[in-house]
């Protein structure tokens, strides 16, 4: 191993270690500083050149999508959607957890992503759990499982990050005889893989650990839906506009890929919507958000404050460090280390386990995914196997552990648990479940993506 490769590998280990030790520090800033030092001193890459590695395309897409859905959140649209959806249960209390799961999965899929959705829905879901007598632990499994399962939608921030790296690695994989084919279709395949894993892990845990028994007990419940979710005010004109904008975004992402509607989207139209061949969700989001702002449907200052800048900076900073690490030979060295304990089938389980353990202490989408996804072409070349299975394993492994109270999602659910809940006991249950998911996630990745090749 060369000195630049060793130093870059040591640098990424230190940066990830810092992110695990101090969650209040934005590791993206630290990653940029390390990238400049490593690049300039050991890899003969000037600081100005290092800074040019910032992933501009990814930044613009994340900014556009989170801004549009920031409008939907800050103008009250998402609150009313949530309340009306919960009320669909009527007098059937047993249906409420399933509605919560489906609602969180749907909201996450159409664009806000898992972080925004959990932040929005966790207080509501945990309050409802307290009212209907469902344990906060079981509701946490549903909230986190639904959000993380749907997080890899190609129009949600985490899915955008995954698809960005898939697009970047596609030429190299094609040269290795492992073409990804249609990136959009592959992105949806990864989405379904992650949804399957979360359904088996967290949704399965819900039913096995008491959720099914609780649902059967609710046959004789006398709760009124008005006690659980009071009827909200009707949607305002601005909120209807927001719903129309979100619906338009989803349609403009899906329709150009359908054979029936493809002729409508001429090259000129596709130049406006994206890159001439495929729609760009960030460009669409910026245009739709601008229409809403002109129509006074949102407050741009409030929306900008609500955006997840911390995660965006983390992803960008880690992207710069990984680019320098690649040029210095560090990525190749890391690939060799993983290859020593992996085969074409077992590599999926190894990736699921390693990413799960790291994600228990660090940011799943901001640190772990940008660190491991670029390894895929090298692993395919060294170990063999299916690149999409490796991508899915990294994504699943890094997100299975988020019920841990050391993660944002577990911490939010813990903080929002009903007053009668024993918070100390809940903390212990969530941390045990979260860490066990690193092993469960590894097994799921090995079986489904390794042995079965899903």
Helices and strands as residue ranges (DSSP letters): H 3-21, H 27-42, H 47-51, H 56-74, H 77-86, G 87-89, G 93-95, H 96-107, I 108-112, H 113-132, H 136-150, H 157-175, H 183-198, I 199-203, H 204-206, I 207-211, H 212-217, G 218-220, H 225-228, H 237-254, G 255-257, G 262-264, H 267-273, H 281-294, H 300-306, H 309-328, H 330-339, H 347-359, I 364-368, H 369-372, G 373-375, H 376-382, H 387-399, H 408-416, H 423-444, I 445-451
